[in-house]
Structures are given as structure tokens and as C-alpha cells.
């Protein structure tokens, strides 16, 4: 594993490298990592910005939506001239301009079992920033099938939720948290509204979790579900254990 950095890399990532918990070794792990983002919207946009700026070597963006005017209230990666473009394409262009030292790959595809089975194995880690339960379940199931860590985030109104699932290490999956997710109906942002800045907060927190996973930082011994309430200005969490009745992986063998 080469720890040789170019002058441009040393200057760009100097504030990371100065951190004793990161250093040259941690930055090199970021450089060699690949992360697939499912959803390039409210959570995916700020998450992608942070990952690109941090130096994640290869970022995949999976999203088949086109940018609408109402998206710009929170999806600050984009600009008004991007209206009508596929988010994945517009995001890849902007992220590549932000950091030309990394590779950004857009996938203008809907997240289904088939498309996820094709893409998930190509990446070290997966992030889910989608806004509906069926897609979240499909992403989680694909991560279980292919043994990938999943960083999952969600925002509704003034509240956010974040968890890191490591099923390949014997931990729980998304179905362990929401066993009835496939039958659960939740209002979309277009129906219930969302605080724009809340998506930025949760997207950035997801980026922190990705970097913790990639660099193997301390505090990864258990699966914690983080709940953030912007109105109450409080954050709390609880430990999630594997559900022995989970239909995807069942009891730990």
C-alpha cells in the first residue's frame, strides 16, 4: 500500500493528514475506497459533496430522477441551469469539478433488485439516501446478499435518522429495524415537506460515518441508530441487535 502523495494531494488533503486519527494512512484508505450512493437528492447531494471533497477514490451515483425546481430548496449541489437534467449526470459533473483527483461514475438507473445486484458488488460500501421504504429494503437486501456495509439515512420534516448496518459481520440489517418496511407507507417530501438544512446535516453525518468505516476508526463495535430532532435541538441513539426472525438472514449462524 503506497503512501506516496502528489504535491496536489498533500495540499488538498493537508487538514485531514494533520489529524492524528487520519494521517497519511487514513487518507490513503480514503483514496483507495469506492462508495456507491443510491439516491442523489436531499441526502445524496450533500453526502456526495463531502465524500468527493474528502478524497474518496471512486464514487458511484445511482439515480434516475431529473432535477426539478422544488429540489433546489435543499439539494444545493445543483444550480438553476441544471433543471431538467438527470441528477446523476449533473452531480457527477460538479463533483468532478470539485475534485479532479477522484473518479465519479453516474448511473442513470432505478434502484431495483437487478440493478443493485449489478452495482453493489463493484463497491466497497453503499450509502442509501432514498426516500421510500421499498427502495430502502431493496438496497439493504442487496447489501446482505453481497456482504457490503450500508450507511442508511432518512429525513422527514425536522427529524433525521441514521444507522450503519454491517450484516457481513453478523450485525442487523434494515429489516431488523423496520420488519414491516415493505408494507409501510410514509409521506414523501412533496406531501409532508422537509427542512432544507436538515438534509444537509444528515447528509454530512452520513459522510462522517462513511469515513469512519473506511478508515476503521474506533467506535464501530455495535450498530447504533441515531435520531435527530431539529425542533428540540437534541440527538439520541439506541443499540440495534439482529432480529432472529429477520426474513433475509435469520438467526446468526
C-alpha positions in Angstrom: 0.0 0.0 0.0 1.8 3.1 -1.2 1.7 6.2 1.0 3.2 8.4 -1.7 1.1 11.5 -2.4 1.5 14.1 -5.1 2.0 17.7 -4.1 -1.6 18.5 -5.1 -2.9 15.7 -2.9 -0.7 16.8 0.1 -2.0 20.4 -0.2 -5.7 19.4 -0.9 -5.9 16.9 2.0 -3.5 18.6 4.4 -6.1 19.3 7.1 -7.1 15.6 7.1 -3.5 14.4 7.2 -2.8 16.7 10.2 -5.3 14.8 12.3 -3.6 12.0 14.2 -6.6 9.8 13.8 -6.3 10.1 10.0 -2.8 10.9 8.9 -1.3 9.6 5.7 -2.6 6.1 6.3 -6.2 7.2 6.7 -6.1 9.5 3.7 -4.7 6.6 1.6 -7.6 4.4 2.7 -10.0 7.1 1.5 -8.1 7.4 -1.8 -8.4 3.6 -2.4 -12.0 3.3 -1.3 -15.1 3.1 -3.5 -18.6 4.1 -2.4 -21.9 3.7 -4.2 -24.5 6.3 -3.4 -28.1 5.2 -4.1 -30.0 8.5 -4.5 -28.5 11.9 -5.4 -31.2 14.0 -3.8 -31.7 15.7 -0.5 -29.3 13.4 1.4 -27.2 12.1 -1.5 -26.3 15.6 -2.8 -24.6 16.9 0.4 -23.2 13.4 1.1 -21.6 13.3 -2.3 -20.1 16.7 -1.9 -18.4 15.7 1.4 -17.1 12.4 0.1 -15.7 14.0 -3.1 -14.0 16.7 -1.1 -12.6 14.2 1.4 -10.9 12.2 -1.4 -12.9 9.0 -1.7 -11.2 7.5 -4.7 -14.3 6.3 -6.7 -17.9 7.4 -6.1 -20.9 5.9 -7.9 -24.1 7.8 -8.2 -27.3 5.8 -8.8 -30.4 7.9 -9.6 -32.8 8.1 -12.5 -34.6 11.3 -11.5 -34.4 14.6 -13.3 -33.8 17.8 -11.3 -36.9 19.9 -10.6 -37.2 23.4 -9.3 -38.5 22.3 -5.9 -35.4 20.2 -5.4 -33.2 23.3 -5.2 -34.5 24.3 -1.7 -32.3 21.6 -0.3 -30.2 19.9 -3.0 -27.5 22.6 -3.0 -25.1 20.5 -5.2 -27.2 21.7 -8.2 -28.0 25.0 -9.7 -30.9 26.5 -11.7 -29.3 25.8 -15.1 -29.3 22.1 -14.2 -33.1 21.9 -14.2 -34.3 19.1 -16.4 -31.0 17.2 -16.3 -30.6 13.8 -14.8 -29.3 14.3 -11.2 -26.7 11.6 -11.6 -25.1 13.3 -14.6 -25.3 16.8 -13.2 -23.9 15.7 -9.8 -21.0 13.8 -11.5 -20.0 16.8 -13.5 -20.0 19.1 -10.4 -18.2 16.6 -8.2 -15.5 16.0 -10.8 -15.0 19.8 -11.0 -14.8 19.9 -7.2 -12.1 17.2 -7.0 -10.5 16.1 -10.3 -8.3 13.7 -8.4 -11.1 11.2 -7.9 -13.4 9.2 -10.2 -17.1 9.8 -10.3 -19.4 7.4 -12.2 -23.1 8.3 -12.8 -25.7 5.5 -13.2 -29.0 6.8 -14.6 -30.8 3.7 -13.3 -33.7 3.0 -10.9 -32.6 1.0 -7.9 -34.2 -2.4 -8.3 -33.0 -5.9 -7.2 -31.4 -6.5 -10.6 -29.6 -3.2 -10.9 -28.4 -3.3 -7.3 -27.1 -6.8 -7.8 -25.1 -5.5 -10.7 -23.6 -2.4 -9.0 -23.3 -3.2 -5.3 -20.5 -5.8 -5.7 -18.4 -3.3 -7.6 -18.1 -1.0 -4.5 -16.6 -1.4 -1.0 -19.5 0.4 0.8 -23.1 1.5 0.0 -25.0 4.6 1.1 -28.8 4.8 0.9 -30.3 8.3 0.7 -33.6 7.3 -0.9 -37.0 8.5 0.2 -39.2 5.4 0.3 -39.3 2.2 2.2 -39.4 -0.3 -0.7 -36.2 1.1 -2.2 -34.5 1.1 1.2 -35.4 -2.5 1.7 -34.1 -3.4 -1.8 -30.8 -1.6 -1.1 -30.5 -3.4 2.3 -31.3 -6.8 0.9 -28.6 -6.3 -1.8 -26.0 -5.4 0.8 -26.9 -8.5 2.8 -26.6 -10.7 -0.4 -23.2 -9.2 -1.3 -21.7 -8.6 2.1 -21.5 -4.9 2.0 -21.7 -2.3 4.8 -24.7 0.0 4.4 -24.9 3.6 5.6 -28.6 4.5 5.7 -30.1 7.9 6.3 -33.5 9.4 6.2 -35.1 12.8 6.8 -38.7 13.8 7.3 -39.8 17.3 8.3 -37.5 18.4 11.1 -36.2 14.9 12.0 -33.4 12.7 10.8 -32.3 9.1 11.3 -29.0 7.4 10.6 -27.6 3.9 11.0 -24.7 1.9 9.8 -25.5 -1.8 9.0 -22.8 -4.4 8.8 -24.6 -7.7 8.0 -21.4 -9.3 6.8 -20.1 -9.0 10.4 -23.1 -10.7 11.9 -24.9 -7.4 12.6 -28.5 -6.4 11.9 -29.9 -5.1 8.6 -32.5 -2.5 7.7 -35.3 -5.1 8.0 -34.3 -5.8 11.6 -35.1 -2.1 12.3 -38.3 -2.0 10.2 -39.6 -5.5 9.9 -42.8 -4.2 8.1 -41.0 -1.7 5.9 -42.3 -3.2 2.7 -45.9 -2.6 3.9 -45.2 0.8 5.5 -46.4 4.0 3.8 -44.7 7.2 4.7 -45.4 10.7 3.2 -42.9 12.0 0.7 -41.1 15.4 0.9 -43.6 16.6 -1.6 -46.5 15.6 0.6 -45.2 16.4 4.1 -42.4 19.0 3.5 -38.8 18.9 4.7 -36.5 21.5 6.3 -33.8 22.0 3.6 -30.9 22.4 6.1 -31.9 19.2 7.8 -30.9 17.2 4.8 -27.6 18.9 4.8 -27.0 18.0 8.4 -27.9 14.3 7.9 -26.0 14.0 4.6 -22.9 15.3 6.3 -23.4 12.9 9.2 -23.6 10.1 6.7 -20.3 11.2 5.2 -18.7 11.1 8.6 -19.9 7.5 9.1 -18.6 6.5 5.7 -15.1 7.9 6.5 -15.2 6.2 9.9 -15.9 2.9 8.2 -13.3 3.3 5.5 -10.6 4.4 7.9 -11.5 1.9 10.6 -11.8 4.5 13.3 -12.9 3.5 16.8 -16.5 3.2 17.9 -17.7 0.6 15.3 -18.4 -2.2 17.7 -22.2 -2.1 17.6 -25.0 -0.9 15.4 -26.5 2.3 16.8 -29.5 4.1 15.3 -29.1 7.8 15.7 -32.3 10.0 15.9 -32.0 13.8 15.5 -34.8 16.2 16.3 -34.1 19.7 14.9 -37.0 21.3 16.7 -36.0 20.0 20.1 -32.3 20.5 19.3 -31.4 17.1 20.6 -29.8 13.9 19.3 -30.2 10.4 20.8 -29.4 6.9 19.8 -30.0 3.3 20.7 -28.3 0.0 20.0 -30.0 -2.3 17.4 -29.4 -6.0 17.6 -30.0 -8.7 14.9 -33.6 -9.9 14.7 -33.6 -13.7 14.8 -36.8 -13.7 12.8 -35.5 -11.5 10.0 -36.6 -12.9 6.7 -33.3 -12.0 4.9 -30.6 -13.5 7.1 -32.5 -15.0 10.1 -30.5 -16.1 13.2 -26.8 -15.7 13.3 -25.0 -18.9 12.4 
